[in-house]
Amino acid sequence: MILASIGSLYQRAIEDTGREPEFLFLVSFLLSFGFIRTSAHLIRAQVRWWPGNVEVGGTHIHHLVWGILLLLIFGYVGAVMDPPSPWHEIAIILFGVGAGLTLDEFALWLNLRDVYWEKEGRRSIDAVIVVAALSGLAVVGFGAWVEVADTVERGVFAIVGSAGLIGVIIALINAAKEKWWTALATLFIWPVGVVGAVRLAKPTSLWAHHLYGEGKRERARARFAKKEKRKGSSDRAALEAKGP
């Protein structure tokens, strides 16, 4: 049942969408890289049961060489000969194997010397990550990313629209409390009006008239009377400072 489900998913997500070549390349590329990188570690650790390096006449043959040969042969087969199925899929798989073997030693053909276990060898892994990421994007498909972008766009518009509606409501509350300048600023930067919306309204405002009881209106009168008194004192002090 599990195998049948996996097969059905593969057919719907990969075969029916025409992404089987990209998928086969990505899987064979990653498996090839994983195998040869593991092999290199086993050889370096001198594991007895694992075969060692390939040498011809005392010369070490890097797996880069086998990778290049696979790329040349099966790149030609796939591009020029274009064999029918299943040979076309086999050519893609072996092309992916060649890419994995070759890019595992990317640092070697970049630096023209064996830096596999040195600091510069990290560039091989970086190259594999880049190719794997691009291949993964190809498998997922451009349409999927367009759908994601559309979803994000709709989400952003929803958030902006909600924020705009909240700003208008807060501005109306401030206007109903006769806080005109705050209401105007809230239309552009709505968080500005939050404080004004929760604080007491002016006692002469529509908000106070319709929503406040007598006790709360009295508190509003006392608060704004103190505010007007402080403002009047400040104005007198400014006039006295100017002199006659």
N, C-alpha and C positions, 0 to 999 in steps of 0.2 A: 504493500500500500504506500509506503514511504517513497519507494523508487518510482512508483506510478505518479505520485504527486510531484516529485522533483522533475520527472520527464514532462509532465503537463505544464509545469511552470517554465521549464526551459523552452518548450515549444511556443508558449504564449509570449514570453518576455524576450526571447532571443531569435528563434527561427521566424516567427510570424512578423517580427518587426524588421527583419532583414539585417540583423546585427551579428549573425553567427560568425562571419570572418573576423570582425573586431574582437569578439569574445574569445575565439580560438587563439588568436594571436596573443591576447593579454594573458590567458591562462598558461599557454606554452612558454611565453616569455618569463613569467614569474616563476614557474616550476623549474625552468632551465637555470635561471639565476640562483634560485634557492639551492638547487642540487650542486651546482659547480662551486658556490661559495662554501657550502658544507664540505664538499670534497677537499677544497683548499685547506680548510681548518683541520681536517682529519690527516691530510698529508703532512702539514706542519707539525701536528702532534705526534707524528710517526706511529700511527695506529697500524699494528702489524697486519691485520686482515684486510686493510684497505689498499688497493693498488696505488703505486706511487706515480710520480710525474712521467709523462711520455718523453722519451729521449730518442733521437736519431743521430747516430754517429757522435754521441757525446753532447749534442746540442739539445737543450730543453725546448720542447715545442709547447708554447703557451696555448691555452684553450682559446685564446683570441684567434689563432690561426684557423681552428676548426669552425669557429663562429663565422669568420669571414667567408670560408668556403661554402658553408650552408647558405649564407646570405646571397652569395653570387649565384649559386646553382638554383636555389628555389625562388629567388627573386626573378631570375630569368624564366624559370618554368611558369611561374604565376603570371608574369607580365606579358611574355611573348607567346608561350605555348597555350596558356589558358586551358588547362586540361578539364575534362568533365568531372562531376562528382563521382566518387569520393576523393579522387586524386587532387582536386583543387583544394579541398579541406586539408589533406595531408601536406600539401605544399605550404599552406599557411602555417600549419603547426610547426613544420621544420624550419620555416623562415623565422618564426617566433623563438625557436630554440637557438638558432644562430644569433639572433639579436641579443638574447640573454647571455650567451657565451661571450659575445663581442663586447657588450657594454659592461660586463663584470670586470673587464680590463681596460675600461675607458681611460683611466689615468695613465696607463702604459702608452697608448698611442697618442695621448695628449702631451706627455712629457718626453716621449721617445726613450724611456728607460724604465726598468722594472721597479715600480714604487708601490707594489701591491700591499705590502705590510707597513709602508711608511705613512707619514701624515698626508702626503699628496694623494694616497690611495683612496682617501675619503671621497674624492671626486667621482670615482666609479659608482659609489652608492648614490651620490647626488644625481648622477645621470640616469641611473635606473629608476629613481623616484620620479624624476621628471617624465620619463617615457611612460612609466606605469600610470601616472596621473593623467597624462594626455590620452592614453589608451582607454583608461577608465571613463573619461569624458566621452570618448567615441562610442563606447559600449552603451552608456546611459542614453546618449543621443542628444542632439541639440534641442529637439522639441521638448524634452523633459525639463531642460534648463529654462526654456521659454515659459513653460507652465509655472515653474518655481518663481520666475521673475514676475509673471502676471499675478500670482498669489501674493507675493510681497508688495507689489504695487497696490493691489486692492486693500491689503492690510494698512499700508501707509495712508492711503486716501481715507480709509475709515477712521484711523487715529486722528488725522488732521481735521476731518469733518467733525468728529466728536469734540476735539479741542476747540474748534471754532464755535460750535453750539454752546459749549460750556462758557466760553468767553462772552457770548452774547447774553446768556442768562445772567452771568455775574454783572455785566455792564448794566442790564436792566434793573437789577437789584440795587446797585449803587445809585442809578438815576432816580429810582423810587424813593431812595433815602436822601435825595437832594445832594449827593456827592458828585457834582457834575464833572469836575476835572478827573476824578478817579474813574468815572464811568467812561470818559473819552479815552483815557490811557488803556483801560481794560480791553477795548476793541482791538488794540494792537498787541499788547502783552497781557494776556488774561490773568496770570498769577498776581499782577499788581493789584487787582481789585478784590482779591480774596479777603484781605484784612478789612477793607471797607465794608464788604458784604456781611461780615460776621459781627462788626461793631454796631453800636447804637446809631439809629437813624436820627436825623434832625427832627426836633419836635413838631415842626410845621410840615413835614413831608407826608406824602400819601401813605408811605409805609407805616409811619408812626400813627397816622390817623385811623387806618383800617386794621392794623395788626397789633397795636400796643394797647394794653390796658392802662388805666389811669396811673398805676404805680410806675410802670415802665416809662410812660410819657413824662412823668415828673423827674425820673432819673435822667432822661434825655435833656430836659430843660435845664437841669442843674449842671450837667456836663457841658453843654454848649454855652451856657451863661458864663461859666468859668473860662471857657475858650475865648469867648468874645471879650471878656474882661482882660485876659492876658494880651490879646491882640491890641486892645485899646491902649494899654499901658506901654506896649512896645512902640505904637505909633507916636504917642506923646513924647516918649524918650527920644525918638528919632527927630522929632520937630525941635525939641529943646537943644539937641546936639547941633543942629544946623544954625541956631541962633536967629536973632531978628533980621 
